[in-house]
Amino acid sequence: MMRFLKDDKVLYDIETMRKILNVPKAKLQRELKKHNIEITRYKNLFLYPEMTLFILMEQIVIEKINKP
């Protein structure tokens, strides 16, 4: 898992978020497209702020709770 620090911001790459959230990469990419999220590009990686991870965590937990 990779966590990056830039200007006192914690950033995560998509693979790390996928492992933390335990969802397929395609689902994660779809969810990221739905939100207007700040993306930082660093050494050929797309990095997302920590708040993005929390937003997706909340959304996925709610989806799993609502599943019958």
HELIX and SHEET records of a PDB file:
HELIX    1   1 ILE A   14  LEU A   21  1                                   8    
HELIX    2   2 LYS A   25  LYS A   34  1                                  10    
HELIX    3   3 GLU A   50  ASN A   66  1                                  17    
SHEET    1   A 4 ARG A   3  LYS A   6  0                                        
SHEET    2   A 4 LYS A   9  ASP A  13 -1                                        
SHEET    3   A 4 LEU A  45  PRO A  49 -1                                        
SHEET    4   A 4 THR A  40  TYR A  42 -1                                        
END                                                                             
